[in-house]
Amino acid sequence: MKKTFIVLSILLISSIKTIACDICGCGVGNYYIGILPQFDQRFIGIRYNYSHFTTRMADDTTQFSKDFYQTVELWGGWNIGKRFQVLTLLPYNINHQVSDDGVNNRKGLGDIMVLANYKLLDITPDKESNKKVSQQLWIGGGINFATGKFDIEQNAPDVAAIANGQLGSGSTDFLLNTMYNLHIGNWGINTNANYKINTVNKDGFRFGNKLSASSFAYYTINAVAVTINPNIGILYEHNDGNQLQNSKVNLTGGSLLQGSVGAEISFNKIAVGFNTQLPIAQNFAENQTKAKSKGMVHISFAF
């Protein structure tokens, strides 16, 4: 499932045997913004994200899980006047899990998200000025709509694991967002911070709130008709624990620090971008779950 941060964990309840790493959410309701393509008024594009995790139980090494989550999403942005911006993400999630219990595949529409931002700061040098420093600061928020399928049996003994394997959160959630861009000559820094506030769904399940932050440094290379921006970045994500009927689900929540390398390439009204993210430090399920790699590629059109 999409991503933008996917947490996996382990459920061990008495003698009940369940898939080893369903419990932390498998990325339900997670999202990733990253570096936006350059556009004056509007853009629309297709973006692909993947994440890879493995789990092996410390107390019983025969119980394991290998999980591969993919998201293909339609995304777009619209600048309204000089100060307002709207971003929309429409994801289609593909969830593939291989464990000691067998193979589990799930795919379908995820949770649609809409963000609205306001440009609080805009410093752009005049064309006649020798200054080459520009800055923009955006603040805003949004809504995560419960469009992804969430269907569980409330009395099932492994209800927490079943809930976390769903395509959507089943709840209407709220987003807080800030973006800061600094450009000095051919160098630039793009920084994002997001906080997702989750609510209780109709089945009494609440996914933990999530804090995510990222910062990318990039360099602009202008060729004849092409602009290339190689970038390197760092990403941090922290998930609070999940709750079922107001009680915390054990071994849920955690944190992940990643490094990233990629590039954005634009020509005419077309932008293509990609990056690869690898873990630097992580803490999930007493280190029984390990994040392996994440990646993204997109193509976008300004109009």
Secondary structure, DSSP 8 states (H G I E B T S, - for coil): --SS--------BTTB---TT-TT-TTTT-----S----SSEEEEEEEEEEEEEEE-SS-TT-EEEEEEEEEEEEEEEEETTTEEEEEEEEEEEEEEEETTEEEEEEEE---EEEEEEEEEEE---TT-S--EEEEEEEEEEEE---S-----TT-TTHHHHHHTSSS-SS-EEEEEEEEEEEETTEEEEEEEEEEE----TTSEE---EEEEEEEEEE-EE-SSEEEEEEEEEEEEEE---EETTEE-TT--EEEEEEEEEEEEEETTEEEEEEEEEEEEEEEGGGTEEEEEEEEEEEEEE-
